[in-house]
């Protein structure tokens, strides 16, 4: 600035030599330029009034929201003091209702045969030992025949051995012949026992085998009965059908109790293990079919390994189902609650608002004036949220209508 002024003064001086009054004017102009240049270098620019007000507003009042009383009433804003209480959290997991496998029977046949009579239908309640189906089996008839023949040979072998023992004592036959008769008797006895065990494997009990021995009558009918009282939940056969031993004919289940099998993600495994450490602690179960009803169950099994495909652990509950509301294959949601913790500072979960990565609540400073205060939130349970930092017991926070205040807070300022 000084250089520029010097040049300008030099030029003025060259033009002003003929005239003295011009030289004086140039000197005055040169002095004014020097004063202006030094003054501009030392003084900061004066901010505009609007920018000054904006800066003051953002520094002091940006976190305060003011609402008139009529607006508070219209928006339904309610407040509640912050307090301490006994606090417990919960996690929810998806599950499926299953029959209690300890009271479930998948009924098959022990012998190949053709369906002759069907005495049970799908959904029917059956009693223990009630007849379900009758089969005609040629394999069973052959097994009974083999057993009767083995018994006949055993009878002959026993008599021959006893006779040989008498003749040996009378010195009629030698020791070798007596031992041969004894060996034949022992072998035929083993064959008879093997044939008897074969009948048992085909489903014949000792009582039925005894009747066969007395009557010497071969019966090829196979009667299949219910092992316990329950409901027929599966039927897969028709009259005249040839069924194999691998064919599942019926499934009978006692549904007075059912299982709910849930899958727990890997990140929640430790939570579930802690929450279920107490024996017989109830767990809540919800199903879509009965949205207003809560079922109570107890944990009967917590998995020891994770499914490598889904990275989940299995948890099994047992539930009373005496009313029959829960049906196998229903989708369910289980809610596992933690142990209660006393004296925890909490706020209503509806009071907590979020803005990007910040959680905050509105604290009532005085009627109609609310402060948006950042807090650190811990666990939540659907009703209350644990407060770790940012609030003190007794401070009044907005419980309902906080979203209206949030809208006012984030509204662009003019």
Secondary structure, DSSP 8 states (H G I E B T S, - for coil): -HHHHHHHHHHHHHHHSS-HHHHHHHHHHHHHHHHHHHHHHHS-----HHHHHHHHHHHHTTTEEE--HHHHHHHT-EEEE-EEEEE--EEEEEEEEEE-GGGEEEEE-SS-EEEEEE---TT-EE-TT-EEEEEE-HHHHHHHHHHHHHHHHHHHHHHHHHHHHHHHHTTSS-HHHHHHHHHHHHHHHHHHHHHHHHHHHTT--HHHHHHHHHH-----EEEEE-SSSEEEEEE---TT-EE-TT-EEEEEE-TTEEEEEEEEEGGGHHHHHHHT-STT-EEEEEEGGGTT--EEEEEEEEEEEE-TTT-EEEEEEEEE-TT----TT-EEEEEEE---EEEEEEEEGGG-EEETTEEEEEEEEETTEEEEEE-EEEEE-SSEEEEEES--TT-EEEEESHHHHHHHHTS---
